[in-house]
């Protein structure tokens, strides 16, 4: 033994001790966790897809209103709130209208109110 060296080596955890503090999941718990993760992934993918359409709509509003990015965002939000239509749906309708489709009536009214 070398001076200052401990006679006892630190013990490794027993094989039966849990690696984490969380209790092990039973089959139903694991299935519920998998389903929750699938739902979260689906929602995140939807959010990413919505983000692209919202950015396109913001660009359209910025061009029509000759405004900044922040002002374009605020106008989109106001249109959404004024028409009681989700922002992603307002954005999709504006992008479709830029492609030649008619704007829904409730959005047409909000559009005229926000962008004279």
PyMOL commands that set and color helices and strands:
alter all, ss='L'
color gray80, all
select helices_A, chain A and resi 27-65+69-83+87-98+105-114
alter helices_A, ss='H'
color red, helices_A
deselect
rebuild
show_as cartoon
